[in-house]
């Protein structure tokens, strides 16, 4: 049985957040908020994979996670089949196609190549913009992304920023922060170098967040236009049947058409300039249909939920551990995963203390200890002024005589 690990979607999150301003939403915004609230995942990649599995009728178990550390590479979604782990949407879909679950099998060979290229091209650019506006944009992250992730985590981890998720996003968007050598009208090497150095010195100020956002938005605008051009008058990108490229494009567009973001730049772009893409995304979502995850869902696998889940503590207390009839049942009821994490934490703390010298161990051979004591006893006996070991009193010092005094006394006697 295939297991899929991915981000979920907290129930009624968008409705709760937008409750204060819900009366100010227009008809389109209300429709989008309701649609986003009923999606199976707030993550476009996880949502695309769920749509793909639903359309290809793959039997799978859906395991909702809230921490990217659940993935060996820190990337979600993840597919697990036996001992096989595959992380990343494009790699998972490629593996599913080799197993016979191919949503693009109706395409001819030429369209299959184009579909693969568009899937990679559109997917990368849409993912760059989505990660920037959900993880790097401070206003959206503080007011939307962080509370959303907090809904999936347990106390106290819902107040901790998912560092691995942020770091991977920064690494992915690093190309937008790169410093390029400035060109000049003349091609002299000196002018190129001086301009490059001047640009480098002022890079921290010049390469502000607005400049990076301009690059992101420019790339996103170009991607929207390319999708519209490819779509044309067709229902979907490659005709009247859905493809994997339709799924990834529609799900990203649908998630980016979020009117309740604190900085709704992508929503403004889509509604002002690309209303056709919103209709396209809603059409794809209707074609996929509602994904019933109840028949695929397992209990949440959360790497940080062990000791701080109040429900698990309540269950633990209700088990009446002291009245169990058999010690075997008590052992089975133990949360071994929780004990493992606690043991790992204590071991790390102990190792840290040893590494920094807070705790020191010295292994001494028992024979060496006896020899040292014997030598110490012999040394005590050989001291000057001591007879045997245990003799009371300090050694008597010899009386020193000054020869110069004797010479003076003898010279005085000669004079007499």
C-alpha positions in Angstrom: 0.0 0.0 0.0 1.3 3.4 -1.0 1.6 6.0 1.8 1.5 9.7 1.0 2.8 12.3 3.6 1.8 15.8 2.9 0.4 19.1 4.4 -3.2 19.1 5.3 -5.7 21.9 5.6 -7.2 23.0 9.0 -11.0 22.9 9.0 -12.6 26.3 8.5 -9.3 28.2 8.8 -10.0 30.7 6.0 -13.5 31.3 7.3 -12.2 31.9 10.8 -9.5 34.3 9.7 -11.8 36.3 7.3 -14.8 36.4 9.7 -14.2 40.0 10.6 -14.1 41.2 7.0 -16.5 38.6 5.5 -19.2 41.2 4.9 -16.8 43.3 2.9 -16.0 40.4 0.4 -17.5 40.5 -3.0 -19.1 37.5 -4.7 -15.9 36.3 -6.3 -13.9 36.7 -3.1 -16.5 34.8 -1.1 -16.5 32.0 -3.7 -12.7 31.7 -3.6 -12.6 31.7 0.2 -15.1 28.9 0.3 -13.3 27.0 -2.3 -9.9 27.4 -0.6 -11.5 26.3 2.7 -12.8 23.1 1.3 -9.5 22.0 -0.4 -7.8 18.9 0.9 -4.5 20.8 1.4 -3.3 24.3 1.6 0.0 23.3 -0.1 -0.3 23.3 -3.9 2.1 20.4 -4.4 0.3 18.2 -1.9 -3.0 19.2 -3.5 -1.7 18.4 -7.0 -0.6 15.0 -5.9 -3.9 14.2 -4.2 -5.7 15.2 -7.4 -3.4 13.1 -9.5 -3.9 10.0 -7.3 -7.7 10.6 -7.2 -8.0 10.8 -11.0 -5.7 7.8 -11.7 -7.6 5.7 -9.0 -4.5 4.8 -7.0 -5.0 3.1 -3.7 -3.1 5.0 -1.0 -3.1 6.0 2.6 -3.0 9.8 3.2 -1.0 10.8 6.3 -1.3 14.4 7.2 1.9 15.9 8.6 2.7 19.4 9.8 6.4 19.4 9.9 8.7 19.0 6.8 11.1 17.1 9.0 8.9 14.1 8.4 10.6 13.9 5.0 14.1 12.5 4.6 15.0 15.5 2.4 12.8 18.1 4.2 10.5 18.3 1.2 6.8 17.5 1.0 4.9 15.6 -0.3 6.6 12.3 0.2 5.6 8.9 -1.2 6.5 5.7 0.7 6.1 2.3 -0.8 7.8 -0.5 1.2 11.4 0.6 1.6 11.1 3.2 -1.2 11.0 6.9 -0.3 10.4 9.5 -3.0 10.2 13.2 -2.1 9.1 16.0 -4.5 6.0 16.2 -6.7 7.7 15.8 -10.1 9.7 12.7 -8.9 6.6 11.1 -7.4 4.5 11.6 -10.6 7.4 10.2 -12.7 7.5 7.1 -10.5 3.7 6.7 -10.7 3.8 6.8 -14.5 6.4 3.9 -14.5 3.9 1.9 -12.3 1.1 2.4 -14.9 -0.7 5.3 -13.3 -0.4 7.7 -16.2 -2.8 10.6 -16.4 -1.1 11.7 -19.7 -1.4 8.5 -21.6 -4.0 9.9 -24.0 -1.4 12.4 -25.4 0.7 11.6 -28.4 4.5 11.4 -28.2 5.0 15.0 -29.2 2.4 16.4 -26.7 3.9 14.2 -24.0 7.3 16.0 -24.4 5.6 19.4 -24.4 3.6 18.4 -21.4 6.7 17.3 -19.5 8.4 20.6 -20.4 5.5 22.8 -19.4 5.0 20.9 -16.2 8.6 21.7 -15.1 8.6 25.2 -16.5 5.3 26.4 -15.1 5.6 24.4 -11.9 9.0 26.0 -11.0 8.0 29.6 -11.6 4.7 29.2 -9.8 6.4 27.5 -6.9 9.0 30.3 -6.6 6.3 33.0 -6.4 4.1 31.0 -4.0 7.0 30.3 -1.6 8.0 33.9 -1.7 4.6 35.3 -0.9 3.8 32.6 1.8 7.2 32.2 3.5 9.4 35.3 2.7 6.8 38.0 2.6 6.7 39.1 6.3 3.1 40.3 6.3 1.7 37.1 4.7 3.8 34.8 6.8 3.0 36.4 10.1 -0.8 36.8 9.4 -1.5 33.7 7.4 1.2 31.1 7.0 2.5 30.8 10.5 -1.0 30.6 12.1 -1.9 28.1 9.4 1.0 25.8 10.3 0.3 26.4 14.0 -3.2 24.9 13.5 -1.5 21.6 12.5 1.0 21.5 15.3 0.6 20.9 19.0 1.6 23.1 22.0 4.3 24.4 22.3 5.6 23.7 18.8 2.8 25.7 17.2 4.6 28.8 18.3 8.0 27.8 16.8 8.8 28.9 13.3 9.5 25.8 11.0 13.1 26.7 10.4 13.8 23.9 7.8 10.9 25.1 5.7 12.2 28.7 5.8 15.8 27.7 5.0 14.8 25.6 2.0 12.7 28.4 0.7 15.6 30.8 1.0 17.9 28.4 -0.8 15.4 28.0 -3.6 14.9 31.8 -4.0 18.7 32.5 -3.7 19.0 33.1 -7.5 16.7 36.2 -7.2 19.3 37.7 -4.8 22.4 37.0 -6.9 24.6 40.0 -7.8 25.4 40.3 -11.5 28.2 42.3 -13.0 27.0 45.6 -14.3 27.5 46.3 -18.0 28.7 49.6 -19.4 28.4 51.2 -22.8 32.1 50.8 -23.3 33.8 47.4 -23.0 36.9 48.4 -21.0 37.8 46.0 -18.2 38.5 48.8 -15.7 35.0 50.3 -16.0 33.4 46.9 -15.7 35.3 46.1 -12.5 34.6 49.5 -10.9 30.9 49.3 -11.6 30.8 45.7 -10.3 32.5 46.7 -7.1 30.3 49.7 -6.7 27.3 47.6 -7.2 28.6 45.0 -4.8 29.2 47.6 -2.0 25.6 48.9 -2.3 24.0 45.5 -2.9 22.6 45.2 0.6 20.8 48.5 0.2 20.0 48.3 -3.5 18.8 44.7 -3.5 15.9 45.4 -1.1 12.8 43.3 -0.7 10.9 45.5 -3.2 13.5 44.7 -5.8 13.3 41.0 -5.2 9.5 41.2 -5.2 9.6 43.0 -8.5 11.7 40.2 -10.0 9.3 37.5 -8.6 6.2 39.4 -9.8 7.7 40.0 -13.3 8.5 36.2 -13.6 5.0 35.4 -12.3 3.3 37.8 -14.8 5.2 36.2 -17.6 4.2 32.7 -16.5 0.5 33.7 -16.3 0.7 35.1 -19.8 2.3 31.9 -21.1 -0.4 29.7 -19.5 -3.1 31.9 -21.1 -1.4 31.7 -24.5 -1.1 27.9 -24.3 -4.7 27.6 -23.1 -6.2 29.6 -25.9 -9.8 28.8 -26.5 -9.4 25.2 -25.2 -10.9 23.9 -22.0 -7.5 22.6 -20.8 -4.0 23.1 -21.9 -3.9 20.1 -24.3 -7.5 19.9 -25.4 -10.6 18.6 -23.6 -8.9 16.2 -21.2 -7.0 16.9 -18.1 -3.2 16.4 -17.9 -0.7 16.6 -15.0 0.3 20.1 -16.2 -3.3 21.3 -15.8 -3.4 20.0 -12.2 -0.2 21.8 -11.1 -1.1 25.1 -12.9 -4.7 25.1 -11.7 -3.9 24.3 -8.1 -1.2 26.9 -7.8 -3.4 29.6 -9.4 -6.3 28.6 -7.1 -4.1 28.9 -4.0 -2.6 32.2 -5.2 -6.0 33.7 -5.8 -6.4 34.1 -2.0 -8.1 37.4 -1.1 -7.4 37.1 2.6 -3.6 37.4 2.4 -2.4 40.5 4.1 -0.4 41.3 1.0 -2.7 39.9 -1.8 -0.5 40.7 -4.7 -1.2 37.6 -6.7 -4.9 37.8 -6.1 -4.8 41.4 -7.5 -2.8 40.3 -10.5 -5.2 37.5 -11.3 -8.4 39.4 -10.8 -7.2 42.5 -12.7 -5.3 41.0 -15.6 -6.0 37.2 -15.7 -9.6 36.5 -14.8 -9.5 33.8 -17.4 -7.0 31.8 -15.3 -9.2 31.9 -12.3 -12.1 30.5 -14.3 -9.7 27.9 -15.7 -8.5 26.9 -12.2 -12.1 26.6 -10.9 -13.0 24.5 -13.9 -10.2 22.1 -13.3 -11.1 21.9 -9.6 -14.7 21.0 -10.5 -13.5 18.4 -13.0 -11.3 16.7 -10.3 -14.3 16.7 -7.9 -14.2 16.5 -4.2 -11.5 14.2 -2.8 -12.8 12.2 0.1 -9.8 11.7 2.3 -11.7 9.9 5.0 -11.3 6.6 3.1 -7.5 7.2 2.7 -6.7 9.0 6.0 -4.6 7.5 8.8 -4.0 9.1 12.2 -1.8 12.1 11.9 1.9 11.3 11.9 3.4 14.2 13.7 7.0 14.1 14.8 6.4 16.7 17.5 3.0 15.8 18.9 4.0 13.1 21.4 4.1 14.5 24.9 2.2 17.7 24.3 -1.0 16.3 22.9 -3.6 16.8 25.6 -5.8 14.1 24.1 -3.0 11.5 24.3 -2.4 12.5 27.9 -6.1 12.1 28.7 -6.0 8.6 27.0 -2.9 7.8 29.0 -4.6 8.6 32.3 -7.8 6.8 31.4 -5.9 3.6 30.7 -5.7 3.0 34.5 -2.1 1.8 34.2 -1.8 0.6 37.8 -4.7 -1.8 37.4 -3.7 -3.5 34.2 -4.0 -7.2 34.4 -1.0 -8.1 32.3 2.4 -6.3 32.0 2.4 -7.2 28.3 -0.6 -5.0 27.7 1.0 -2.2 29.6 4.1 -2.4 27.4 2.0 -2.4 24.3 0.2 0.7 25.4 3.4 2.7 25.9 4.1 5.4 23.4 7.5 4.1 22.3 7.9 6.9 19.8 7.5 9.5 22.5 10.0 7.6 24.7 12.4 7.5 21.9 12.3 11.2 21.3 12.7 11.9 25.1 15.7 9.5 25.2 17.2 11.2 22.2 16.8 14.6 23.8 18.4 13.5 27.0 21.2 11.7 25.2 21.9 14.9 23.1 22.0 17.0 26.3 24.4 14.5 28.0 26.6 14.4 24.9 26.7 18.2 24.8 27.8 18.4 28.4 30.6 15.8 27.9 31.8 17.5 24.6 32.1 20.9 26.3 33.8 19.6 29.4 31.0 20.1 31.9 31.3 16.4 32.8 34.6 14.5 32.7 35.4 10.9 33.1 38.8 9.4 34.0 39.4 5.7 33.8 42.2 4.6 36.1 43.6 1.0 36.3 43.3 -0.6 39.7 46.9 -1.9 39.6 48.2 1.6 38.8 46.4 3.0 41.8 48.1 0.5 44.1 51.6 1.2 42.6 51.0 5.0 43.1 50.0 4.5 46.8 53.1 2.3 47.4 55.5 4.9 45.9 53.8 7.6 48.0 54.5 5.6 51.1 58.1 5.0 50.2 58.6 8.7 49.5 57.3 9.6 53.0 59.8 7.3 54.7 62.8 8.8 52.8 62.2 12.4 53.8 65.0 14.1 55.8 64.3 14.5 59.5 61.7 11.7 59.6 62.5 8.3 61.0 59.7 6.2 60.1 56.2 6.9 58.7 54.0 8.4 61.4 56.9 10.1 63.3 55.6 13.2 65.1 57.1 16.6 64.7 58.9 18.4 61.9 62.5 17.5 61.1 65.2 19.3 63.1 67.2 21.7 61.0 71.0 21.8 61.5 72.6 24.8 63.1 74.6 26.8 60.4 77.8 28.6 61.5 79.2 31.6 59.8 83.0 31.2 59.0 83.5 34.9 58.6 82.8 35.4 62.3 85.5 32.9 63.2 88.0 34.6 61.1 87.3 38.0 62.7 87.6 36.6 66.2 91.0 35.0 65.4 92.3 38.2 63.9 91.4 40.1 67.0 93.3 37.6 69.2 96.4 38.1 67.0 96.3 41.8 67.4 96.2 41.4 71.2 
